[in-house]
Amino acid sequence: MLAADLALLADLDDQIGAAEAHIAVLLPVTDYQILTTTPGWSVIRAASYAAALAPQPSEGRPPKGPAARRGCAG
């Protein structure tokens, strides 16, 4: 039973590694890649933050520039 659990854990570790590698490829083409320049912010942390803040497809892109800093929609 322990051997089966260890095999499952190894498989999960491999899947997590593959997902992290895929995220590391995707994040640099987003506006959130700048977060990785912050000390302590890994690709995974930046991607998690991006996922939490990213607009839904029906909402469009978030505002940028002075309007975004003021909290205005446009």
FIMARVEX-971589 format. One line per field, with one value per residue (C-alpha): residue number from 1; residue in one letter; chain; x, z, y. Coordinates in nm, 4 decimals. Layout:
nr <- (NUM_...);
rest <- (A_...);
kette <- (A_...);
X <- (X_...);
Z <- (Z_...);
Y <- (Y_...);
This chain:
nr <- (1_2_3_4_5_6_7_8_9_10_11_12_13_14_15_16_17_18_19_20_21_22_23_24_25_26_27_28_29_30_31_32_33_34_35_36_37_38_39_40_41_42_43_44_45_46_47_48_49_50_51_52_53_54_55_56_57_58_59_60_61_62_63_64_65_66_67_68_69_70_71_72_73_74);
rest <- (M_L_A_A_D_L_A_L_L_A_D_L_D_D_Q_I_G_A_A_E_A_H_I_A_V_L_L_P_V_T_D_Y_Q_I_L_T_T_T_P_G_W_S_V_I_R_A_A_S_Y_A_A_A_L_A_P_Q_P_S_E_G_R_P_P_K_G_P_A_A_R_R_G_C_A_G);
kette <- (A_A_A_A_A_A_A_A_A_A_A_A_A_A_A_A_A_A_A_A_A_A_A_A_A_A_A_A_A_A_A_A_A_A_A_A_A_A_A_A_A_A_A_A_A_A_A_A_A_A_A_A_A_A_A_A_A_A_A_A_A_A_A_A_A_A_A_A_A_A_A_A_A_A);
X <- (0.0000_0.2821_0.4413_0.1136_0.0783_0.4354_0.3748_0.0620_0.2535_0.5297_0.2703_0.1063_0.4456_0.5089_0.1701_0.2315_0.5727_0.4222_0.1503_0.4080_0.6198_0.3151_0.2282_0.5888_0.5449_0.2076_0.2680_0.5358_0.2860_0.0459_0.0395_0.1023_0.4556_0.5855_0.4894_0.7735_1.0199_0.8952_1.1130_0.9413_0.6917_0.7363_0.5646_0.3042_0.2248_0.1983_-0.0241_-0.2487_-0.2818_-0.3554_-0.6206_-0.7903_-0.7878_-0.8267_-1.1550_-1.3979_-1.4143_-1.7432_-1.5854_-1.3067_-0.9606_-0.9024_-0.8423_-0.4828_-0.3079_-0.4380_-0.7999_-0.7067_-0.5157_-0.8200_-1.0479_-1.2410_-1.3842_-1.2540);
Z <- (0.0000_0.0797_-0.2581_-0.4350_-0.2374_-0.3191_-0.6872_-0.6777_-0.5053_-0.7666_-1.0441_-0.8815_-0.8441_-1.2154_-1.3068_-1.0853_-1.2434_-1.5921_-1.4967_-1.3475_-1.6627_-1.8775_-1.6593_-1.6847_-2.0639_-2.0553_-1.7922_-1.9822_-2.2577_-2.0089_-1.8367_-1.5071_-1.5871_-1.4276_-1.0897_-1.1151_-1.0784_-0.7228_-0.4657_-0.3452_-0.6349_-0.8314_-1.1583_-0.9693_-0.7242_-1.0074_-1.2091_-0.9076_-0.8561_-1.2260_-1.2175_-0.9218_-1.0825_-1.4498_-1.6006_-1.7252_-2.1073_-2.1061_-1.9090_-2.1546_-2.0545_-1.7320_-1.7650_-1.7706_-1.6956_-1.4811_-1.5016_-1.3575_-1.0703_-0.9904_-1.0069_-1.3072_-1.5698_-1.8605);
Y <- (0.0000_0.2409_0.1730_0.2529_0.5768_0.6774_0.6040_0.8195_1.0988_1.0804_1.1001_1.4018_1.5703_1.5130_1.6610_1.9648_2.0135_1.9986_2.2498_2.4864_2.4616_2.5414_2.8415_2.9621_2.9686_3.1443_3.4142_3.6115_3.6989_3.8590_4.1960_4.0175_3.8998_4.2212_4.0772_3.8271_4.1155_4.1660_3.9873_3.6720_3.6579_3.3379_3.2572_3.0554_3.3357_3.5893_3.3560_3.2953_3.6708_3.7182_3.4477_3.6148_3.9607_3.8842_3.9959_3.7378_3.7215_3.9130_4.1999_4.2839_4.4008_4.5942_4.9696_5.0922_5.4169_5.7053_5.5915_5.2533_5.4158_5.6316_5.3287_5.4593_5.2287_5.4319);
